[in-house]
Structures are given as structure tokens and as C-alpha cells.
């Protein structure tokens, strides 16, 4: 997949839904994944959950600028309690314009190109008055043609490539439940992940991976709630097909429309030299919310400080993300 269009989010969602429903090899693959990762769940739960997720999801496309910002901002985000209202959309499939990397428990860099989520819990798929969700079930999806990680999928030999293609274009990278109303117990989750090979070293690595995944997802949801999304209509044929099934006919597009210039005393340097303009780096700031009596992190965009007619102060360091 090369440069993405926003409409590709819906096309890829439809393709994945068809694979889940009609590809017996992929269905067996998901069942094997469930048996290995979640043996205590009723058989078929993960497959049923993903089919419902792809059927009901609002497609979302994330622009290059927001993807770059997220990749930078996630490094400094601190884990918080997750609430249902943190989700920008209740059920969604979000497509990225390029793959991002995360490290697995073996120390490998592995890429993902999409993420999806749905509120879930207690073995129930649908969220109703009688079935309140315990948390949000998420899935990170890897694409067959993304080879910028430790596995070089785009360079595998023909037999391995054919085996991968038999599954379709997408495979599950990580998938699991993040609880609402509490911080995830990384240590208990890690014990489950490495139960067959439990050592202090593997335990520490598994805890770090689970924490990094929590931070990855929470930082994305927080950013997407801060940036006002737009709706874009799907191509007519796909729009008509989805309308027949009472599904959304739009794609939520997450993009940056303008640079923001927050005015807050936190951004005043200790010693102000008004002969220059300088860049204030993007960063997270704790914001108190009286309605929920909690501090929540909000992302402050990079912005220029100083007199508009002053020259820009030279710096030796590089900024990972600027507008």
C-alpha cells in the first residue's frame, strides 16, 4: 500500500470483514490465536467479536501529520485511568497512512498499519443497558506489504509469502482488553503472557510491552479527541451498499488543520530574550477537570514564541515533530 486516500479506510474495513466472514484459513488462524492467548474465553469469542467489530465500526483515516505527531507524543504520555468517554468513536477501524513500530516481548520491532476497538466485557460482544462493558477490546493490525520492522515481510520467499497471502492482507499483531475505571495491572497481564517461560527478565520485558501498548492506545485516543475530526462521504457505490445495512456512509478524517498557539504560563521561559523567536516543543500538560475531579493530559502543539518580527533563535537539537 502506498500513499493512502481517506476512502481506503472504508475499503480496507470491508475487505477485512469479508476475510473474517468467508476465509476459513483466517478463521482458523483467529481461533488458534484465541486458544493460545485467551484460553479461558468461550470458544469463538474472539472471532465473533472481530466480526461484529468490523461490521459496526466507523471507518477512520488518520493523516500523515497526526500519525507523526502521535508517534512522537506517545513517548512522553503517562498511563491514566481509561474511561468510556475517552474513546473518540465507540467502535472504529482506524487506518494509518504508514506503518508505526512497537517492540514485542522478544525485543523485535514490529509494525502495525491499523487499529480497531470496541467496548466489550464479560464475554458479551454487544454493548447494551444490560451488558455494560468492562473495558475496550483493541486490535493492532499488521499489513502484509509493510517491511520496515524486524521481520521484513515484504522480502520473504515465495512459499512463506503464499502462506501469508492465504490469510489475506491483514494479520493480528496485538489484541486484548483494556479495563475501564482503573489502570491495567501490567504485572498480572504479563504473567499470563509469559506463563510458560516465566523468568524475571521475561517478566520485566512483558510488563514493559503491555505498558507501551496501553500508552500507545491512550495517547491516540486522547489526541483524536482534541483534534476536531471531519466527515468525508464514501464513493457512491460503497455508500449505497453500506446504507442498505444501516451502516455509516462517511469516513472520520483525523487531520491537523492549523497550528495552535496556546497561551498558558507554563510556556513562559524562565529567562525571556525578546530579541528572538523560538520554538516551544509539543508536550503533554496536566489539565484539571472539575466535572470528573481528575487531572487528564492534554497535548500542547508546537508553536512559535516571541516577537513576530524577531529572527528565529538557532538551536543545535532537532525536533521530532513540528508543523
N, C-alpha and C positions, 0 to 999 in steps of 0.2 A: 504494500500500500504506500503510495507516495503522498503528495500534498492532498489533504483531506478537504472535502466540502462539508458544510454543516449537515446537508441531507444524508451524508454517508452514515450518520449516527443511526438514523431510522433503518437504512438498508442493512447495516450490519446487525442490528437488533432482529430484523425479520429473518435474516439468514441464520442467525444463531437459534432463533425459535424453531425454525424448520429443522435444524440439525438435532436439537433436543427431542423434538417430537418424532422424527422419522428416520434417524440414523441409528440402527441397532448397535453399531460399534461404539458410537459416542455414549449411548445409554448404558452400555455395559461398562464403559470407562468411568462414568459418573457413579455407577453402583459400586465399582471397585474402590473408587476414591472414598465413598461413604463408609464402606466396610473397614478401610484402613484408618481413616481419620476420625470417624464418628461411629464406632461400632455399637454404641448404646442407643442410637436413634432407631426408630422403627424402620424396617427395610423400605426403601423407595422414597424416604422423606426428602433427601437432597435433590433427587431428580424431580419430584413433584414441585418442590419449592422453586427450582430454577425455571421450570416450565411456566409456572404461574408468574414468576418474576418477569420473564421475557414477554409474556402475554400482556401484562398490565403496565409495564414500565413506560414512563415518559422518556423518549429519547432526548439526550442532551449532548451538545457538542461544545468542547472546550477549546478556546482559541489558543494559538501559539503563545501569545503574551501571557495569558493566565496560566498556561502549563509551565512556562518558565518561572513565573512568579511563585507558583505552588512548589516547584522543585527546590527553589531557594528558601522559601518561607518555612517549609516543613522541618528544616534542620533546627530551627530555634523554637518551634512550638512545644509547649509543655502540656502533658496529658491533663485533661479535665474530665469531670463527670459528664457523661453523654446524656442528653435529653431528646425526646422525640421531636421537639421544635427546632433542634439543631439541623435537621435534615432539610435541605432546600426544596426537595421534592420527595414525597412519601415513597414512591417506587420509581427507580430510574435505571437507565443504561447510559452511561456517560462514555463517549468516545474521545480519545486524545488524538491530536494531530501527529504525535510522535511518541515513541515508547519512553517510559521512565524506568529507572532501575531501583531495585530493592535487594537487600542481601538476605540469602536464606541461611538456615542453621548450619550449613556446611561451609559457609563463607563465600559462596558463589554469588556473583552479581547476576540477577535475573530480571528480565524486562517484562513490563505489562503495558498494554495499549488501551485497555478499557477497564471500567469498574462498574459494578451494578450493586443495588442494595434493595432490601425490602424489610419492613418491620416483621418480626416473627418471634415465636417462642412457644414453649410447651408442646412442641410437635405440631402446632397448628400453622397453616400457611396463610389463611386469610385473617385480616385484622378487623374485628367486629366488636360490638358492645360486650359480647360475652367472651371474647378472646383478646384480652389486652396483651400487647407484645411485651416480652421480657427485654427485648433489645432489637438490634438491626442486624440482619444477615447480609453480609457483604461477600462479593467475589471479585478478585482481580483476575483479569483475562489476558493471556499471552497470545500473540498472533504468530502464525507460522513463519511469516517473512521477516520478522524482527530479529536481527542477528547481532545486536550491539552488546550482548552480555557474554557470560562465561560459556554458553552452550553453542553459539554460532549456528543457530537453527537453519539459517539461510545457506549454509555451506555443507550441510550433511549429505552423505552419499545417497544414491538413488533408493536403495531398499528402506533406509530409515525415513527418507522423505516420503515414500509411498505409505509407510505405516502411519506417519503423522497426518498425511492428507486424507487417509481413510476416516479420521476423526472429524475432519472439516478444517476450517480456518482458525478456530479458536480452541484453546485448552485452558483449564483452570490452573491458575498459579497458586493463590491462597483463597480460602473460603472458610467463613466461620461466623460466629455470633458475637457481637459486641453488646454488653449489657447496658440498659438504661438505668440511670439513677445512681451509678457507682462507677468507680474506676475498676477496670478489669483486673482480676487477680492474675498478673502475668506469671507468677511462680507456679500457681496451680495449673494454669493452662500449659505452661512449659513442661511440667511433669507429665501431663498427658501426651504431649508431642514427642517426648524422648523416653517414654516409659520403658522401651525395650533396650535402651542404651544409656541408662541414667548414670552419669558421672557429674562431678562438679563443673567441669569445663563445658560439657554439652548442655547442662542445665543453664549456665550463665549465658551461653550463646542463644539458647531458645528464648530466654526471658528478654534479651535484647531485641530479637526478631519480633516477638509479639508486641513489645512496646513500640518499636519502629512502625509496625503496621497500624497500631492504634493512632499514633501521631500522624501518619500519612493520611489516614481517612478523616480524622477530625479536622486537620488543617485544611483539607479540601472543602469539606462541608462548611467550615467557618468562612473561608474566602468566598465561596459561591453564594453564601447568604449576604455577604457585604456588598458584592458587586451586583448591580441591578441587571438581571437577565432580560433577554428579548426573546420574542416568539417569532419563528420563521415558518411559513407554510411548506408542507411537503409537496413534491411533484404530484400532479393531479391524480394519476393512476393509483399511486400508493396512498394518497389521501382518501380516495374513494374506497379503496379496499379496507383501510383501517376504520373508516366511518361505518361501514357495514357491520363491523364487530364492536361498535361503540367504544372505539379507542381514540386517543388524542390524534389530531391531524396536524400537529405542529411539532417542531423541534425547539427545545430550550437552548438558546445560544449564550454561552458564558464568555464574554469578551470585555476587554478594557476599552472604554470609550473616551476617557480623558484622564489626564494626570490630576491627582488630587493634592491639595495643599493644606494639610491640617494645621490649625492654629492652636497650639497647646504648649504650656510652659515646659513640658518635658523636652521639647525640641530646641529650647534655647541653649546654645553652648555656654559653658562657664565663662569663657573669655571671648567676647564678641569683637571680631575685627571687621568693621563695616566697610573696609576697603575692598572686600572680596564678596563674591557669591560662592556658596559651597553646597555640596550635595548631602542631604540628610538621608541616610540609608533606610530602606524599608525594614520595619521591625514590628514585633508584636508588643502591644501595650495592654495592661490590665485595665478593664473598664468595669466599674461597679454598676450593677443593675438592681435598683431597689425593688422592682417587681418580683424578682426571684431571690433577692438577698444573696447574690453571688457575684464574684468577680469573674468576668469572661474576657478572654483575649480577643482583641481586635487588631487587624493588620493595618499598619500605617504605611501608605505608599511612599516610595522615594520622592523627594521633592527638593526644589532649589530654595535656599535660604540666603538672605542678604539683599542689598540694593540691586534692582533690576539693571541699572546701568553700570554696575561694577563688573570687573573681569572675574572669570571663574578661577578659584584658587586651585593651583595644581596640586595633585596628590600622587603618591607613588603606588598606592594599592589599587587593585582593580575591584569593581563592584560586580557581583554575580548577576544582579538584575537591576536594570534601570529602564525608565521609559524614554 
